[in-house]
Amino acid sequence: MSQKCEICGKKPEVGNLVSHANNKTKTRWLPNLQRVKVVQNNSVKRIRVCTRCLKSGKVKKAV
C-alpha cells in the first residue's frame, strides 16, 4: 500500500540526517496517514488521508 494521501498527494520525503561530526545518513520522513471512512459522491469509502487534511476540513467523515 502506498504511503500517499489521497486528498492532497502528500508522500514520503527523503533527505540526510546530519550529525555533529557532519556524518550523513539517508532517512525518510513519512506523512501521518490515517484510514478513515469518507463520504465521496454519495457513497462511503475508506481512504488514507493525512492528518492535515482531516484537521483542515478537506474531508467529510462518514457517520
HTML snippet that shows the backbone in 3Dmol.js (N, CA, C, O; Angstrom):
<script src="https://3Dmol.org/build/3Dmol-min.js"></script>
<div id="view" style="width:600px;height:400px;position:relative"></div>
<script>
const pdb = `
ATOM      1  N   MET A   1       0.844  -1.178   0.000  1.00  0.00           N
ATOM      2  CA  MET A   1       0.000   0.000   0.000  1.00  0.00           C
ATOM      3  C   MET A   1       0.891   1.243   0.000  1.00  0.00           C
ATOM      4  O   MET A   1       1.850   1.324   0.767  1.00  0.00           O
ATOM      5  N   SER A   2       0.574   2.197  -0.852  1.00  0.00           N
ATOM      6  CA  SER A   2       1.442   3.352  -0.979  1.00  0.00           C
ATOM      7  C   SER A   2       1.244   4.317   0.187  1.00  0.00           C
ATOM      8  O   SER A   2       0.147   4.443   0.732  1.00  0.00           O
ATOM      9  N   GLN A   3       2.319   4.989   0.552  1.00  0.00           N
ATOM     10  CA  GLN A   3       2.300   5.986   1.618  1.00  0.00           C
ATOM     11  C   GLN A   3       1.987   7.340   0.994  1.00  0.00           C
ATOM     12  O   GLN A   3       2.867   8.195   0.889  1.00  0.00           O
ATOM     13  N   LYS A   4       0.723   7.541   0.576  1.00  0.00           N
ATOM     14  CA  LYS A   4       0.352   8.773  -0.102  1.00  0.00           C
ATOM     15  C   LYS A   4      -1.050   9.177   0.323  1.00  0.00           C
ATOM     16  O   LYS A   4      -1.958   8.348   0.381  1.00  0.00           O
ATOM     17  N   CYS A   5      -1.214  10.462   0.619  1.00  0.00           N
ATOM     18  CA  CYS A   5      -2.527  10.997   0.969  1.00  0.00           C
ATOM     19  C   CYS A   5      -3.362  11.067  -0.304  1.00  0.00           C
ATOM     20  O   CYS A   5      -2.904  11.582  -1.324  1.00  0.00           O
ATOM     21  N   GLU A   6      -4.588  10.548  -0.243  1.00  0.00           N
ATOM     22  CA  GLU A   6      -5.430  10.521  -1.433  1.00  0.00           C
ATOM     23  C   GLU A   6      -6.120  11.854  -1.686  1.00  0.00           C
ATOM     24  O   GLU A   6      -6.764  12.018  -2.722  1.00  0.00           O
ATOM     25  N   ILE A   7      -6.003  12.807  -0.772  1.00  0.00           N
ATOM     26  CA  ILE A   7      -6.610  14.120  -0.960  1.00  0.00           C
ATOM     27  C   ILE A   7      -5.583  15.121  -1.502  1.00  0.00           C
ATOM     28  O   ILE A   7      -5.795  15.711  -2.561  1.00  0.00           O
ATOM     29  N   CYS A   8      -4.481  15.312  -0.786  1.00  0.00           N
ATOM     30  CA  CYS A   8      -3.515  16.344  -1.175  1.00  0.00           C
ATOM     31  C   CYS A   8      -2.297  15.779  -1.902  1.00  0.00           C
ATOM     32  O   CYS A   8      -1.531  16.540  -2.493  1.00  0.00           O
ATOM     33  N   GLY A   9      -2.101  14.454  -1.869  1.00  0.00           N
ATOM     34  CA  GLY A   9      -0.976  13.858  -2.577  1.00  0.00           C
ATOM     35  C   GLY A   9       0.330  13.875  -1.812  1.00  0.00           C
ATOM     36  O   GLY A   9       1.390  13.608  -2.379  1.00  0.00           O
ATOM     37  N   LYS A  10       0.262  14.191  -0.511  1.00  0.00           N
ATOM     38  CA  LYS A  10       1.482  14.209   0.298  1.00  0.00           C
ATOM     39  C   LYS A  10       2.083  12.810   0.355  1.00  0.00           C
ATOM     40  O   LYS A  10       1.366  11.832   0.567  1.00  0.00           O
ATOM     41  N   LYS A  11       3.408  12.712   0.165  1.00  0.00           N
ATOM     42  CA  LYS A  11       4.084  11.416   0.161  1.00  0.00           C
ATOM     43  C   LYS A  11       5.400  11.537   0.908  1.00  0.00           C
ATOM     44  O   LYS A  11       5.758  12.637   1.327  1.00  0.00           O
ATOM     45  N   PRO A  12       6.143  10.431   1.093  1.00  0.00           N
ATOM     46  CA  PRO A  12       7.372  10.484   1.880  1.00  0.00           C
ATOM     47  C   PRO A  12       8.413  11.433   1.289  1.00  0.00           C
ATOM     48  O   PRO A  12       8.539  11.564   0.072  1.00  0.00           O
ATOM     49  N   GLU A  13       9.153  12.088   2.179  1.00  0.00           N
ATOM     50  CA  GLU A  13      10.261  12.950   1.788  1.00  0.00           C
ATOM     51  C   GLU A  13      11.558  12.221   2.121  1.00  0.00           C
ATOM     52  O   GLU A  13      11.604  11.434   3.066  1.00  0.00           O
ATOM     53  N   VAL A  14      12.607  12.478   1.350  1.00  0.00           N
ATOM     54  CA  VAL A  14      13.896  11.868   1.618  1.00  0.00           C
ATOM     55  C   VAL A  14      14.923  12.956   1.867  1.00  0.00           C
ATOM     56  O   VAL A  14      14.795  14.081   1.382  1.00  0.00           O
ATOM     57  N   GLY A  15      15.941  12.600   2.631  1.00  0.00           N
ATOM     58  CA  GLY A  15      16.989  13.566   2.922  1.00  0.00           C
ATOM     59  C   GLY A  15      18.064  12.927   3.766  1.00  0.00           C
ATOM     60  O   GLY A  15      18.133  11.705   3.901  1.00  0.00           O
ATOM     61  N   ASN A  16      18.905  13.779   4.334  1.00  0.00           N
ATOM     62  CA  ASN A  16      20.014  13.308   5.148  1.00  0.00           C
ATOM     63  C   ASN A  16      19.840  13.734   6.590  1.00  0.00           C
ATOM     64  O   ASN A  16      19.417  14.855   6.876  1.00  0.00           O
ATOM     65  N   LEU A  17      20.177  12.813   7.510  1.00  0.00           N
ATOM     66  CA  LEU A  17      20.370  13.173   8.899  1.00  0.00           C
ATOM     67  C   LEU A  17      21.838  13.555   9.034  1.00  0.00           C
ATOM     68  O   LEU A  17      22.715  12.778   8.656  1.00  0.00           O
ATOM     69  N   VAL A  18      22.113  14.727   9.562  1.00  0.00           N
ATOM     70  CA  VAL A  18      23.491  15.206   9.659  1.00  0.00           C
ATOM     71  C   VAL A  18      23.876  15.284  11.131  1.00  0.00           C
ATOM     72  O   VAL A  18      23.241  15.994  11.911  1.00  0.00           O
ATOM     73  N   SER A  19      24.924  14.547  11.505  1.00  0.00           N
ATOM     74  CA  SER A  19      25.369  14.524  12.892  1.00  0.00           C
ATOM     75  C   SER A  19      26.283  15.711  13.188  1.00  0.00           C
ATOM     76  O   SER A  19      26.636  16.482  12.296  1.00  0.00           O
ATOM     77  N   HIS A  20      26.651  15.839  14.449  1.00  0.00           N
ATOM     78  CA  HIS A  20      27.555  16.906  14.858  1.00  0.00           C
ATOM     79  C   HIS A  20      28.917  16.764  14.164  1.00  0.00           C
ATOM     80  O   HIS A  20      29.595  17.756  13.897  1.00  0.00           O
ATOM     81  N   ALA A  21      29.306  15.501  13.877  1.00  0.00           N
ATOM     82  CA  ALA A  21      30.564  15.246  13.180  1.00  0.00           C
ATOM     83  C   ALA A  21      30.414  15.337  11.662  1.00  0.00           C
ATOM     84  O   ALA A  21      31.321  14.965  10.917  1.00  0.00           O
ATOM     85  N   ASN A  22      29.259  15.834  11.210  1.00  0.00           N
ATOM     86  CA  ASN A  22      28.953  16.012   9.795  1.00  0.00           C
ATOM     87  C   ASN A  22      28.856  14.683   9.042  1.00  0.00           C
ATOM     88  O   ASN A  22      29.081  14.637   7.833  1.00  0.00           O
ATOM     89  N   ASN A  23      28.520  13.594   9.760  1.00  0.00           N
ATOM     90  CA  ASN A  23      28.230  12.324   9.100  1.00  0.00           C
ATOM     91  C   ASN A  23      26.816  12.395   8.547  1.00  0.00           C
ATOM     92  O   ASN A  23      25.906  12.890   9.211  1.00  0.00           O
ATOM     93  N   LYS A  24      26.634  11.897   7.325  1.00  0.00           N
ATOM     94  CA  LYS A  24      25.333  11.967   6.684  1.00  0.00           C
ATOM     95  C   LYS A  24      24.789  10.567   6.440  1.00  0.00           C
ATOM     96  O   LYS A  24      25.474   9.724   5.861  1.00  0.00           O
ATOM     97  N   THR A  25      23.558  10.317   6.880  1.00  0.00           N
ATOM     98  CA  THR A  25      22.879   9.055   6.626  1.00  0.00           C
ATOM     99  C   THR A  25      21.509   9.364   6.033  1.00  0.00           C
ATOM    100  O   THR A  25      20.823  10.289   6.467  1.00  0.00           O
ATOM    101  N   LYS A  26      21.128   8.581   5.044  1.00  0.00           N
ATOM    102  CA  LYS A  26      19.842   8.770   4.388  1.00  0.00           C
ATOM    103  C   LYS A  26      18.704   8.436   5.345  1.00  0.00           C
ATOM    104  O   LYS A  26      18.819   7.536   6.177  1.00  0.00           O
ATOM    105  N   THR A  27      17.606   9.171   5.216  1.00  0.00           N
ATOM    106  CA  THR A  27      16.419   8.898   6.019  1.00  0.00           C
ATOM    107  C   THR A  27      15.176   9.252   5.230  1.00  0.00           C
ATOM    108  O   THR A  27      15.244   9.976   4.237  1.00  0.00           O
ATOM    109  N   ARG A  28      14.032   8.737   5.678  1.00  0.00           N
ATOM    110  CA  ARG A  28      12.738   9.046   5.070  1.00  0.00           C
ATOM    111  C   ARG A  28      11.817   9.591   6.151  1.00  0.00           C
ATOM    112  O   ARG A  28      11.794   9.092   7.276  1.00  0.00           O
ATOM    113  N   TRP A  29      11.060  10.621   5.794  1.00  0.00           N
ATOM    114  CA  TRP A  29      10.040  11.163   6.686  1.00  0.00           C
ATOM    115  C   TRP A  29       8.692  10.815   6.085  1.00  0.00           C
ATOM    116  O   TRP A  29       8.370  11.257   4.982  1.00  0.00           O
ATOM    117  N   LEU A  30       7.894  10.021   6.805  1.00  0.00           N
ATOM    118  CA  LEU A  30       6.617   9.559   6.301  1.00  0.00           C
ATOM    119  C   LEU A  30       5.498  10.486   6.759  1.00  0.00           C
ATOM    120  O   LEU A  30       5.544  10.996   7.878  1.00  0.00           O
ATOM    121  N   PRO A  31       4.488  10.715   5.909  1.00  0.00           N
ATOM    122  CA  PRO A  31       3.346  11.521   6.335  1.00  0.00           C
ATOM    123  C   PRO A  31       2.501  10.757   7.350  1.00  0.00           C
ATOM    124  O   PRO A  31       2.490   9.526   7.360  1.00  0.00           O
ATOM    125  N   ASN A  32       1.799  11.493   8.197  1.00  0.00           N
ATOM    126  CA  ASN A  32       0.943  10.880   9.208  1.00  0.00           C
ATOM    127  C   ASN A  32      -0.405  10.562   8.571  1.00  0.00           C
ATOM    128  O   ASN A  32      -1.309  11.397   8.548  1.00  0.00           O
ATOM    129  N   LEU A  33      -0.524   9.342   8.053  1.00  0.00           N
ATOM    130  CA  LEU A  33      -1.733   8.929   7.344  1.00  0.00           C
ATOM    131  C   LEU A  33      -2.651   8.130   8.258  1.00  0.00           C
ATOM    132  O   LEU A  33      -2.196   7.327   9.072  1.00  0.00           O
ATOM    133  N   GLN A  34      -3.953   8.367   8.109  1.00  0.00           N
ATOM    134  CA  GLN A  34      -4.963   7.651   8.867  1.00  0.00           C
ATOM    135  C   GLN A  34      -5.963   7.065   7.885  1.00  0.00           C
ATOM    136  O   GLN A  34      -6.270   7.678   6.862  1.00  0.00           O
ATOM    137  N   ARG A  35      -6.472   5.870   8.199  1.00  0.00           N
ATOM    138  CA  ARG A  35      -7.531   5.273   7.377  1.00  0.00           C
ATOM    139  C   ARG A  35      -8.870   5.711   7.960  1.00  0.00           C
ATOM    140  O   ARG A  35      -9.188   5.398   9.107  1.00  0.00           O
ATOM    141  N   VAL A  36      -9.646   6.435   7.166  1.00  0.00           N
ATOM    142  CA  VAL A  36     -10.930   6.946   7.640  1.00  0.00           C
ATOM    143  C   VAL A  36     -12.019   6.636   6.625  1.00  0.00           C
ATOM    144  O   VAL A  36     -11.766   6.501   5.428  1.00  0.00           O
ATOM    145  N   LYS A  37     -13.246   6.526   7.144  1.00  0.00           N
ATOM    146  CA  LYS A  37     -14.408   6.385   6.269  1.00  0.00           C
ATOM    147  C   LYS A  37     -14.839   7.774   5.849  1.00  0.00           C
ATOM    148  O   LYS A  37     -15.045   8.652   6.687  1.00  0.00           O
ATOM    149  N   VAL A  38     -14.976   7.969   4.530  1.00  0.00           N
ATOM    150  CA  VAL A  38     -15.237   9.282   3.964  1.00  0.00           C
ATOM    151  C   VAL A  38     -16.436   9.193   3.024  1.00  0.00           C
ATOM    152  O   VAL A  38     -16.617   8.193   2.330  1.00  0.00           O
ATOM    153  N   VAL A  39     -17.252  10.248   3.008  1.00  0.00           N
ATOM    154  CA  VAL A  39     -18.356  10.334   2.054  1.00  0.00           C
ATOM    155  C   VAL A  39     -17.843  11.021   0.798  1.00  0.00           C
ATOM    156  O   VAL A  39     -17.455  12.189   0.838  1.00  0.00           O
ATOM    157  N   GLN A  40     -17.841  10.290  -0.327  1.00  0.00           N
ATOM    158  CA  GLN A  40     -17.442  10.836  -1.619  1.00  0.00           C
ATOM    159  C   GLN A  40     -18.466  10.416  -2.658  1.00  0.00           C
ATOM    160  O   GLN A  40     -18.749   9.228  -2.811  1.00  0.00           O
ATOM    161  N   ASN A  41     -19.024  11.390  -3.377  1.00  0.00           N
ATOM    162  CA  ASN A  41     -20.008  11.115  -4.429  1.00  0.00           C
ATOM    163  C   ASN A  41     -21.182  10.280  -3.911  1.00  0.00           C
ATOM    164  O   ASN A  41     -21.614   9.327  -4.559  1.00  0.00           O
ATOM    165  N   ASN A  42     -21.689  10.651  -2.737  1.00  0.00           N
ATOM    166  CA  ASN A  42     -22.835   9.981  -2.098  1.00  0.00           C
ATOM    167  C   ASN A  42     -22.578   8.510  -1.801  1.00  0.00           C
ATOM    168  O   ASN A  42     -23.524   7.725  -1.737  1.00  0.00           O
ATOM    169  N   SER A  43     -21.330   8.123  -1.622  1.00  0.00           N
ATOM    170  CA  SER A  43     -21.009   6.763  -1.208  1.00  0.00           C
ATOM    171  C   SER A  43     -19.916   6.822  -0.147  1.00  0.00           C
ATOM    172  O   SER A  43     -19.141   7.776  -0.083  1.00  0.00           O
ATOM    173  N   VAL A  44     -19.871   5.799   0.670  1.00  0.00           N
ATOM    174  CA  VAL A  44     -18.902   5.741   1.758  1.00  0.00           C
ATOM    175  C   VAL A  44     -17.707   4.918   1.307  1.00  0.00           C
ATOM    176  O   VAL A  44     -17.859   3.779   0.864  1.00  0.00           O
ATOM    177  N   LYS A  45     -16.519   5.497   1.420  1.00  0.00           N
ATOM    178  CA  LYS A  45     -15.285   4.807   1.062  1.00  0.00           C
ATOM    179  C   LYS A  45     -14.310   4.897   2.225  1.00  0.00           C
ATOM    180  O   LYS A  45     -14.408   5.798   3.058  1.00  0.00           O
ATOM    181  N   ARG A  46     -13.379   3.969   2.277  1.00  0.00           N
ATOM    182  CA  ARG A  46     -12.311   4.003   3.270  1.00  0.00           C
ATOM    183  C   ARG A  46     -11.030   4.380   2.539  1.00  0.00           C
ATOM    184  O   ARG A  46     -10.556   3.636   1.681  1.00  0.00           O
ATOM    185  N   ILE A  47     -10.467   5.547   2.883  1.00  0.00           N
ATOM    186  CA  ILE A  47      -9.275   6.023   2.196  1.00  0.00           C
ATOM    187  C   ILE A  47      -8.218   6.425   3.212  1.00  0.00           C
ATOM    188  O   ILE A  47      -8.502   6.570   4.401  1.00  0.00           O
ATOM    189  N   ARG A  48      -6.990   6.604   2.725  1.00  0.00           N
ATOM    190  CA  ARG A  48      -5.873   7.035   3.564  1.00  0.00           C
ATOM    191  C   ARG A  48      -5.694   8.537   3.395  1.00  0.00           C
ATOM    192  O   ARG A  48      -5.467   9.031   2.291  1.00  0.00           O
ATOM    193  N   VAL A  49      -5.801   9.259   4.517  1.00  0.00           N
ATOM    194  CA  VAL A  49      -5.779  10.716   4.499  1.00  0.00           C
ATOM    195  C   VAL A  49      -4.775  11.195   5.534  1.00  0.00           C
ATOM    196  O   VAL A  49      -4.678  10.627   6.622  1.00  0.00           O
ATOM    197  N   CYS A  50      -4.014  12.258   5.191  1.00  0.00           N
ATOM    198  CA  CYS A  50      -3.077  12.818   6.164  1.00  0.00           C
ATOM    199  C   CYS A  50      -3.850  13.632   7.199  1.00  0.00           C
ATOM    200  O   CYS A  50      -4.963  14.086   6.932  1.00  0.00           O
ATOM    201  N   THR A  51      -3.269  13.813   8.358  1.00  0.00           N
ATOM    202  CA  THR A  51      -3.948  14.495   9.452  1.00  0.00           C
ATOM    203  C   THR A  51      -4.154  15.974   9.158  1.00  0.00           C
ATOM    204  O   THR A  51      -5.075  16.579   9.708  1.00  0.00           O
ATOM    205  N   ARG A  52      -3.333  16.568   8.316  1.00  0.00           N
ATOM    206  CA  ARG A  52      -3.540  17.973   7.958  1.00  0.00           C
ATOM    207  C   ARG A  52      -4.839  18.145   7.189  1.00  0.00           C
ATOM    208  O   ARG A  52      -5.562  19.117   7.408  1.00  0.00           O
ATOM    209  N   CYS A  53      -5.147  17.216   6.291  1.00  0.00           N
ATOM    210  CA  CYS A  53      -6.410  17.283   5.549  1.00  0.00           C
ATOM    211  C   CYS A  53      -7.594  17.042   6.477  1.00  0.00           C
ATOM    212  O   CYS A  53      -8.644  17.660   6.306  1.00  0.00           O
ATOM    213  N   LEU A  54      -7.443  16.153   7.457  1.00  0.00           N
ATOM    214  CA  LEU A  54      -8.515  15.910   8.413  1.00  0.00           C
ATOM    215  C   LEU A  54      -8.800  17.157   9.254  1.00  0.00           C
ATOM    216  O   LEU A  54      -9.957  17.534   9.435  1.00  0.00           O
ATOM    217  N   LYS A  55      -7.748  17.791   9.762  1.00  0.00           N
ATOM    218  CA  LYS A  55      -7.918  18.955  10.624  1.00  0.00           C
ATOM    219  C   LYS A  55      -8.459  20.164   9.873  1.00  0.00           C
ATOM    220  O   LYS A  55      -9.222  20.947  10.439  1.00  0.00           O
ATOM    221  N   SER A  56      -8.082  20.327   8.618  1.00  0.00           N
ATOM    222  CA  SER A  56      -8.494  21.497   7.862  1.00  0.00           C
ATOM    223  C   SER A  56      -9.909  21.363   7.292  1.00  0.00           C
ATOM    224  O   SER A  56     -10.449  22.335   6.764  1.00  0.00           O
ATOM    225  N   GLY A  57     -10.514  20.184   7.389  1.00  0.00           N
ATOM    226  CA  GLY A  57     -11.879  20.013   6.920  1.00  0.00           C
ATOM    227  C   GLY A  57     -11.999  19.707   5.446  1.00  0.00           C
ATOM    228  O   GLY A  57     -13.076  19.876   4.874  1.00  0.00           O
ATOM    229  N   LYS A  58     -10.930  19.262   4.812  1.00  0.00           N
ATOM    230  CA  LYS A  58     -10.995  18.908   3.396  1.00  0.00           C
ATOM    231  C   LYS A  58     -11.726  17.595   3.166  1.00  0.00           C
ATOM    232  O   LYS A  58     -12.056  17.250   2.031  1.00  0.00           O
ATOM    233  N   VAL A  59     -11.979  16.857   4.257  1.00  0.00           N
ATOM    234  CA  VAL A  59     -12.591  15.547   4.180  1.00  0.00           C
ATOM    235  C   VAL A  59     -13.867  15.560   5.013  1.00  0.00           C
ATOM    236  O   VAL A  59     -13.877  16.063   6.136  1.00  0.00           O
ATOM    237  N   LYS A  60     -14.948  15.004   4.456  1.00  0.00           N
ATOM    238  CA  LYS A  60     -16.189  14.847   5.213  1.00  0.00           C
ATOM    239  C   LYS A  60     -16.270  13.410   5.672  1.00  0.00           C
ATOM    240  O   LYS A  60     -16.458  12.500   4.864  1.00  0.00           O
ATOM    241  N   LYS A  61     -16.127  13.202   6.985  1.00  0.00           N
ATOM    242  CA  LYS A  61     -16.132  11.857   7.533  1.00  0.00           C
ATOM    243  C   LYS A  61     -17.541  11.273   7.548  1.00  0.00           C
ATOM    244  O   LYS A  61     -18.520  11.991   7.755  1.00  0.00           O
ATOM    245  N   ALA A  62     -17.632   9.968   7.329  1.00  0.00           N
ATOM    246  CA  ALA A  62     -18.918   9.272   7.385  1.00  0.00           C
ATOM    247  C   ALA A  62     -19.278   9.011   8.843  1.00  0.00           C
ATOM    248  O   ALA A  62     -18.409   8.828   9.695  1.00  0.00           O
ATOM    249  N   VAL A  63     -20.570   9.000   9.102  1.00  0.00           N
ATOM    250  CA  VAL A  63     -21.039   8.786  10.484  1.00  0.00           C
ATOM    251  C   VAL A  63     -21.254   7.327  10.755  1.00  0.00           C
ATOM    252  O   VAL A  63     -21.646   6.955  11.861  1.00  0.00           O
TER     253      VAL A  63
END
`;
const viewer = $3Dmol.createViewer("view");
viewer.addModel(pdb, "pdb");
viewer.setStyle({}, {cartoon: {color: "spectrum"}});
viewer.zoomTo();
viewer.render();
</script>
